[in-house]
Amino acid sequence: MSHINLTNDSALLRYLASVLRRSVLDPDGIEGATAQLIRRAVDEVIDAPRTKRLVLAECEKTEKTYLGTKIEILFRDAIGQPKGEFLDLNLGGIDTDIKHSIGTAWMIPKEAIGKPCVLITENELTARFSLGLVVCRPENLTSGGNRDQKLQISAFGRSQILWIASNMPYPRNIWQGFDPELLALINSHRGGSARVAELFRNVQNTPIPRSAIPAIAPQLDPLKRVRKNGGARDILRPEGIAILWGRKDRETISELGLGPVLSDEFISVEPDNEHDLSILRREDHLD
């Protein structure tokens, strides 16, 4: 870090971006890791297994406020970097703040002025997110402030953001606008494995986030309802439907041309030709 000119904002932001890219262990990189942690954070705030809610709009205002804190915690964990001395994150030896906003009204506290900041924003309706870095110089902030003396990134400040991901897709909430008749059919089954199987039977060739499963299988280990040994895979296999996991079945998913499936997503497929069937048989997904 000694060679970084901390007074040169462009060089500093490029350095921090490189640290982010090097730090993340997710095979989908910093973009994929951020996309997935946003989905996980939102789903944990919705807390479908206990609240029976399915979308963020049904949550209380205070819960939506906590969403930012949860995303900050999960982001720090995803990149494996410690907390900073005064701010949220020690990023490559530099005290850095993390700010989340459902829109672009990031609130910058006094202690972050003059410091770099990771900016995260997402839109649940479009399932798009952005991840960027900015130095919170006074000239990049609005004047005044709210009652907590927090400032916002100004229009000029937004032009100074180094975007790592801009308006990129993240795993959508599959329950947003979900067919109510299909949801009723899924929930008509008594067992969690049967409900999960019904979901994958009817929603094929579409990535389904891992965090969506507990909404219909709220057991202690809901993912057991997806796996073999009595899970949805065993139920659907005799029907000629395979369930693939983005983490372990990445090469198979690519070979089948199923499109991008992130490491924390599942996708079901019913092959309609001998070529795809032979691939799934070779990988022991179908008989």
C-alpha positions in Angstrom: 0.0 0.0 0.0 3.0 2.3 0.5 3.1 3.2 -3.2 -0.5 4.4 -3.3 -0.9 8.2 -3.5 -3.8 8.7 -1.0 -4.4 12.2 -2.2 -5.0 10.9 -5.8 -8.6 9.8 -5.6 -8.6 7.9 -8.9 -5.5 5.9 -8.0 -7.0 5.2 -4.5 -10.2 3.9 -5.9 -8.5 1.7 -8.5 -6.4 0.3 -5.7 -9.4 -0.4 -3.5 -11.3 -2.0 -6.4 -8.3 -4.3 -7.0 -8.3 -5.3 -3.4 -12.0 -6.1 -3.6 -11.5 -8.3 -6.6 -8.6 -10.2 -5.1 -10.3 -10.7 -1.7 -13.5 -12.4 -2.8 -13.4 -16.2 -2.9 -16.7 -16.7 -4.7 -16.2 -18.3 -8.2 -18.5 -15.6 -9.6 -16.2 -12.8 -8.4 -17.0 -9.7 -6.5 -20.0 -9.0 -8.8 -21.5 -12.4 -8.3 -20.7 -12.4 -4.5 -22.4 -9.1 -4.1 -25.4 -10.1 -6.2 -26.0 -13.2 -4.1 -25.5 -11.5 -0.7 -28.1 -8.9 -1.6 -30.6 -11.7 -2.3 -29.7 -13.5 0.9 -30.0 -10.3 3.0 -33.3 -9.3 1.5 -34.7 -12.8 2.0 -33.5 -12.9 5.6 -35.2 -9.6 6.3 -38.4 -10.9 4.7 -38.0 -14.0 6.9 -40.7 -16.0 5.0 -40.6 -19.2 7.1 -41.6 -17.4 10.2 -43.6 -14.4 8.9 -45.3 -15.9 5.9 -44.3 -12.8 4.0 -42.9 -13.2 0.5 -41.8 -9.8 -0.7 -39.9 -6.8 0.8 -42.8 -4.5 0.4 -44.6 -6.4 3.1 -41.9 -5.6 5.7 -42.0 -2.8 8.2 -40.1 0.4 7.6 -37.7 -0.4 10.5 -36.9 -3.8 9.0 -36.1 -2.2 5.7 -33.7 0.1 7.5 -31.9 -2.9 9.0 -31.5 -4.3 5.5 -28.5 -1.9 5.1 -26.8 -3.2 8.2 -27.3 -6.8 7.1 -25.9 -6.1 3.7 -22.8 -4.4 5.2 -22.2 -7.4 7.5 -22.5 -9.9 4.7 -20.4 -7.8 2.3 -17.5 -7.7 4.8 -17.8 -11.4 5.3 -17.9 -12.1 1.6 -14.6 -10.3 1.0 -12.9 -11.6 4.2 -11.7 -8.2 5.3 -11.9 -7.0 9.0 -13.7 -4.0 10.4 -11.8 -0.7 10.2 -10.5 1.3 13.1 -13.2 3.9 12.8 -15.3 2.8 9.9 -17.1 -0.3 8.7 -14.2 -1.9 6.8 -10.4 -2.2 6.7 -9.9 -2.5 2.9 -6.3 -3.2 2.0 -5.1 -1.3 5.0 -7.4 1.7 4.5 -10.3 2.6 6.7 -13.4 2.5 4.4 -17.1 2.9 5.0 -19.9 0.8 3.5 -23.1 2.5 2.6 -26.3 0.9 1.3 -29.4 2.5 -0.2 -32.5 1.1 -1.9 -32.2 4.1 -4.2 -29.1 6.4 -4.6 -29.6 8.5 -1.5 -26.6 7.1 0.4 -26.3 8.9 3.8 -22.7 9.7 4.7 -21.8 10.3 8.4 -19.4 13.0 9.5 -16.7 10.4 10.4 -16.6 9.2 6.7 -16.0 12.7 5.2 -12.7 12.6 3.3 -12.7 8.7 3.5 -13.4 6.2 0.8 -16.8 4.4 0.8 -18.2 1.3 -0.8 -21.6 2.1 -2.2 -24.3 -0.6 -2.7 -27.8 -0.1 -4.1 -30.5 -2.5 -5.4 -34.0 -2.5 -6.8 -36.2 -5.5 -5.9 -38.7 -4.9 -8.6 -36.1 -4.9 -11.4 -33.6 -7.2 -9.6 -30.7 -4.9 -10.6 -27.9 -3.7 -8.3 -24.9 -1.4 -8.5 -21.6 -1.5 -6.6 -19.2 1.4 -6.6 -16.5 3.2 -4.7 -16.2 6.9 -4.0 -14.1 9.2 -1.9 -16.4 11.3 0.3 -14.7 14.6 -0.3 -16.8 17.7 0.7 -17.1 18.6 -3.0 -18.7 15.2 -3.6 -21.4 15.7 -1.0 -24.5 17.8 -0.6 -24.5 20.8 1.7 -26.6 20.9 4.8 -27.5 17.4 6.0 -30.3 15.7 7.9 -30.9 15.9 11.7 -28.1 13.3 12.2 -25.8 15.6 10.3 -25.5 13.1 7.5 -24.8 14.2 4.0 -25.7 12.6 0.6 -23.6 12.0 -2.5 -24.3 15.0 -4.8 -24.9 14.9 -8.5 -21.3 15.8 -9.0 -20.2 13.2 -6.5 -22.1 10.5 -8.4 -20.0 11.4 -11.5 -16.9 10.6 -9.3 -18.0 7.0 -8.5 -15.8 4.2 -9.8 -18.4 1.6 -10.7 -17.5 -2.1 -10.2 -21.0 -3.2 -11.2 -23.5 -0.9 -12.7 -27.2 -1.8 -13.0 -26.3 -5.5 -13.1 -28.8 -8.3 -12.4 -28.9 -10.1 -9.1 -31.0 -13.2 -8.2 -34.6 -12.0 -8.3 -37.2 -12.8 -5.7 -39.0 -15.6 -7.4 -42.0 -14.9 -5.2 -42.4 -11.4 -6.6 -45.4 -11.6 -8.9 -45.5 -15.4 -8.5 -48.6 -17.2 -9.9 -50.9 -17.5 -6.8 -52.5 -20.7 -8.2 -49.1 -22.3 -8.5 -48.1 -21.2 -5.0 -51.3 -22.7 -3.7 -50.5 -26.0 -5.5 -47.0 -26.0 -4.0 -48.3 -25.4 -0.5 -51.0 -28.0 -0.9 -48.3 -30.7 -0.3 -47.7 -31.6 3.3 -44.0 -32.4 3.1 -41.2 -29.9 2.4 -39.5 -32.2 -0.2 -42.8 -32.5 -2.1 -43.3 -28.7 -2.1 -39.8 -28.1 -3.3 -40.2 -30.7 -6.0 -43.5 -29.0 -7.2 -41.6 -25.7 -7.5 -38.8 -27.2 -9.6 -41.3 -29.3 -11.6 -43.2 -26.1 -12.7 -40.4 -23.5 -12.8 -37.8 -25.0 -15.1 -34.8 -23.5 -16.9 -34.9 -20.6 -14.4 -32.3 -20.0 -11.6 -33.8 -20.3 -8.2 -31.8 -18.8 -5.3 -31.0 -21.0 -2.4 -32.5 -18.4 0.0 -36.0 -18.9 -1.7 -36.3 -22.5 -0.5 -37.1 -21.9 3.2 -40.2 -20.0 2.1 -41.8 -23.3 1.2 -39.7 -25.7 3.2 -39.1 -24.1 6.6 -37.5 -27.0 8.3 -34.2 -26.8 10.1 -32.3 -27.9 7.0 -34.5 -26.8 4.1 -31.7 -27.5 1.5 -32.0 -31.2 2.5 -35.4 -31.0 0.6 -33.5 -30.2 -2.6 -30.7 -32.8 -2.3 -30.8 -36.6 -2.9 -31.7 -39.1 -0.2 -35.4 -38.3 -0.1 -35.3 -34.7 -1.4 -36.7 -33.1 -4.6 -34.0 -34.6 -6.8 -35.1 -38.1 -5.9 -38.8 -37.2 -6.5 -38.1 -35.6 -9.9 -35.5 -38.0 -11.3 -38.0 -40.7 -12.3 -39.9 -37.9 -14.1 -36.9 -37.1 -16.2 -36.2 -33.8 -14.4 -32.8 -32.9 -13.1 -31.9 -30.3 -10.5 -28.5 -28.7 -10.9 -26.6 -26.5 -8.4 -24.6 -23.5 -9.6 -21.7 -24.3 -7.3 -21.1 -28.0 -8.0 -22.6 -28.4 -11.5 -21.2 -25.4 -13.2 -19.6 -27.2 -16.1 -22.7 -29.3 -16.7 -24.9 -26.1 -16.7 -22.5 -24.5 -19.2 -22.5 -27.6 -21.4 -26.3 -27.6 -21.5 -26.4 -23.9 -22.4 -28.6 -23.0 -19.5 -27.1 -19.5 -19.1 -25.5 -18.0 -16.1 -26.4 -19.7 -12.8 -24.7 -18.3 -9.8 -23.0 -20.5 -7.2 -25.9 -20.1 -4.7 -28.6 -20.9 -7.2 -30.4 -24.1 -8.4 -31.9 -24.8 -11.8 -34.2 -27.6 -13.0 -34.2 -29.0 -16.5 -36.2 -31.6 -18.4 -34.1 -32.5 -21.5 -35.9 -32.6 -24.8 -33.2 -34.1 -26.9 -30.8 -37.1 -26.7 -27.7 -34.9 -26.5 -28.8 -33.1 -23.3 -30.1 -36.4 -21.9 -26.8 -38.1 -22.4 -25.0 -35.3 -20.6 -27.3 -35.6 -17.6 -26.9 -39.4 -17.6 -23.2 -39.1 -17.8 -23.1 -36.8 -14.7 -25.6 -39.2 -12.9 -28.4 -36.7 -12.7 -30.8 -38.9 -14.7 -31.2 -42.5 -15.5 
